[in-house]
Amino acid sequence: MDLCREAAVLEDLRLRVGSFAAEILPQFGRAFKDPANFRLVDELPFCLLLAIPYYGPEMTGRGGNAYPYVDIAVPENLYTGPRSPMDIIDHPVFIPLPAPVPDLIGRAFNITVEKFIKGRPALFAAPTVSINLGQITVLTPEPVTHIELFAQDTILNPSYHTHGELKIKEWFDKLKAFRDLFQQVKMLEASEAASRMIDQAIKKWEHQKWEWLHED
């Protein structure tokens, strides 16, 4: 891996996300006019905080879309922007965006924003760290809490018991990657938090007897 090139790619992504957050996000309503009201979550903030590219599914794109995913959480009661007309039911986690909004964002900034995440109170009560995106500084949960909340909202979430093996493995692999990344930079509390979540996930899903479900 050419580390200089990878650092340049990550820096370019940081500035593109900053342009989107500063120029476009406020158009989605009052929730985004103050950076204190929303949080950058999932893979991207970890990459930016550690300055280490992590090529998980969110960063490499999925479903034929090569743009990195940008996940932003917002309190639902503050969200006044557009919603997809396909959002027939009240989704417990996501606020999907209507077409052609994601496509327009992708073409303008080379990122994927298909939805916003309904941030629960625990997310906004968590301690935060700042991430400078160039045109704007945003907040993300501090790493230990971020990892715990990620696991609770995905692989440990009881409402996701019907999710298939591939999705659960994706979440499990992501926890292992977070563990290894934070261990690499000697942020041991965050690495240990990921290990704890891995152990809980193994206990939750061990009845499935999947061969890959182990801490290595």
C-alpha positions in Angstrom: 0.0 0.0 0.0 1.3 3.4 -0.9 0.7 5.3 2.3 1.4 8.7 0.9 -1.2 8.1 -1.8 -3.7 6.7 0.6 -3.3 9.7 2.9 -4.0 12.0 -0.1 -7.1 10.1 -0.9 -8.4 10.4 2.7 -7.6 14.1 2.8 -9.5 14.6 -0.5 -12.5 12.8 1.0 -12.3 14.9 4.2 -12.6 18.1 2.2 -15.4 16.8 -0.1 -17.4 15.8 3.0 -16.7 19.2 4.5 -18.0 20.9 1.4 -21.2 18.8 1.4 -21.7 19.5 5.2 -21.1 23.2 4.9 -22.9 23.9 1.6 -25.7 21.3 1.3 -26.6 20.0 4.8 -28.2 23.2 6.0 -30.7 22.9 3.1 -32.1 19.8 4.9 -33.6 21.9 7.6 -32.9 23.5 11.0 -31.3 20.3 12.4 -28.2 20.9 10.2 -27.8 24.6 10.7 -25.8 24.0 13.9 -23.2 21.3 14.0 -24.1 20.6 17.6 -27.3 19.1 16.4 -25.9 16.2 14.4 -23.2 13.6 14.5 -20.9 12.0 11.9 -20.9 8.3 12.7 -19.7 4.8 11.5 -16.5 4.2 9.5 -15.7 7.6 8.2 -15.1 9.5 11.5 -12.8 6.7 12.7 -10.7 6.9 9.5 -10.5 10.7 9.8 -9.7 10.6 13.6 -6.9 8.0 13.2 -5.8 9.2 9.7 -5.8 5.6 8.7 -7.7 4.4 5.6 -10.0 1.5 6.5 -11.6 -0.1 3.5 -14.7 -1.5 5.0 -18.0 -1.6 3.1 -19.0 1.9 4.0 -15.7 3.4 2.7 -15.6 1.4 -0.5 -19.2 1.6 -1.4 -21.7 -1.1 -2.0 -24.4 -2.3 -4.4 -22.5 -1.1 -7.4 -21.9 2.3 -5.9 -18.2 3.1 -5.6 -18.7 6.3 -3.6 -17.8 6.2 0.2 -20.9 6.3 2.5 -21.3 9.3 4.8 -23.5 8.4 7.8 -25.0 11.3 9.7 -27.2 11.0 12.8 -29.8 13.6 13.7 -32.6 13.8 16.3 -35.8 12.9 14.4 -37.8 15.6 16.1 -35.4 18.2 14.6 -35.5 16.9 11.1 -37.6 19.0 8.7 -36.0 17.9 5.4 -37.4 15.7 2.6 -38.3 12.0 3.0 -38.6 9.3 0.5 -42.2 8.6 -0.5 -41.2 4.9 -0.3 -40.9 5.4 3.4 -44.3 4.0 3.9 -43.6 2.7 7.4 -41.9 4.6 10.2 -38.5 3.0 10.0 -37.0 2.6 13.4 -33.5 3.6 12.4 -33.4 5.6 9.1 -34.8 8.6 7.4 -34.5 7.7 3.7 -34.0 10.5 1.2 -36.2 10.8 -2.0 -34.9 10.4 -5.5 -33.0 12.1 -7.1 -31.3 13.6 -4.0 -28.8 10.8 -3.4 -27.8 10.8 -7.1 -27.3 14.6 -7.1 -25.2 14.5 -4.0 -23.1 11.6 -5.4 -22.4 13.4 -8.7 -21.5 16.7 -7.0 -19.3 15.4 -4.2 -18.5 11.7 -5.0 -20.0 10.5 -1.8 -23.1 8.4 -0.9 -25.8 10.0 1.3 -29.0 7.9 0.9 -30.4 8.5 4.3 -30.0 10.0 7.7 -29.8 8.0 10.9 -32.4 8.7 13.6 -30.0 9.4 16.5 -31.2 8.2 19.8 -30.7 10.2 23.0 -27.8 8.1 24.2 -25.9 9.1 21.1 -26.3 12.9 21.7 -25.6 12.5 25.4 -22.3 10.8 24.7 -19.0 12.8 25.0 -17.7 14.0 21.6 -14.6 14.8 19.7 -14.3 17.3 16.9 -13.4 16.6 13.3 -12.2 19.4 11.1 -13.6 19.0 7.6 -12.1 22.2 6.2 -15.2 24.4 5.7 -16.8 23.1 8.9 -16.0 21.3 12.1 -18.4 18.5 13.1 -18.8 16.2 16.1 -18.6 12.5 16.5 -18.9 10.4 19.6 -15.7 9.7 21.4 -14.4 6.3 20.3 -15.3 4.0 23.2 -18.9 5.1 23.4 -19.1 5.2 19.6 -18.1 1.6 19.3 -20.5 0.5 22.0 -23.4 2.5 20.4 -22.6 1.0 17.0 -22.8 -2.5 18.3 -26.0 -1.9 20.3 -27.6 -0.4 17.2 -26.6 -3.1 14.8 -25.3 -6.6 15.7 -26.7 -6.5 19.3 -30.0 -4.8 18.4 -32.9 -7.3 19.2 -35.0 -5.8 16.4 -32.4 -7.1 13.8 -32.8 -10.8 14.7 -34.2 -11.4 11.2 -31.2 -10.0 9.4 -29.3 -12.5 7.3 -25.9 -14.0 7.9 -24.0 -11.7 5.5 -25.2 -8.5 7.2 -24.4 -9.8 10.6 -21.0 -10.9 9.4 -20.4 -7.4 8.0 -21.1 -5.9 11.4 -18.9 -8.5 13.2 -16.0 -7.9 10.8 -16.3 -4.2 11.3 -16.0 -4.6 15.1 -12.9 -6.7 14.6 -11.4 -4.0 12.3 -12.2 -1.3 14.8 -10.5 -3.4 17.5 -7.4 -3.8 15.4 -7.2 -0.2 14.2 -7.3 1.2 17.7 -4.8 -1.3 18.9 -2.5 -0.3 16.1 -2.5 3.4 17.4 -2.3 2.3 21.1 -5.8 3.6 21.9 -6.4 0.5 24.1 -9.6 1.6 25.8 -11.3 1.8 22.4 -9.7 -1.5 21.3 -10.9 -3.2 24.5 -14.4 -1.8 24.0 -14.5 -3.4 20.5 -13.4 -6.7 22.1 -16.2 -6.5 24.6 -18.7 -6.0 21.9 -17.3 -8.9 19.9 -17.7 -11.1 22.9 -21.3 -10.0 23.4 -22.0 -10.6 19.7 -20.5 -14.1 19.9 -22.8 -15.0 22.8 -25.8 -13.5 21.1 -25.4 -15.4 17.8 -23.5 -18.6 18.9 -26.7 -20.6 18.4 -26.3 -20.1 14.7 -22.9 -22.0 14.7 -21.4 -19.9 11.9 -17.8 -20.8 11.3 -16.6 -17.2 11.1 -18.2 -16.2 14.5 -15.1 -16.2 16.7 -12.6 -13.7 18.0 -9.2 -14.1 16.3 
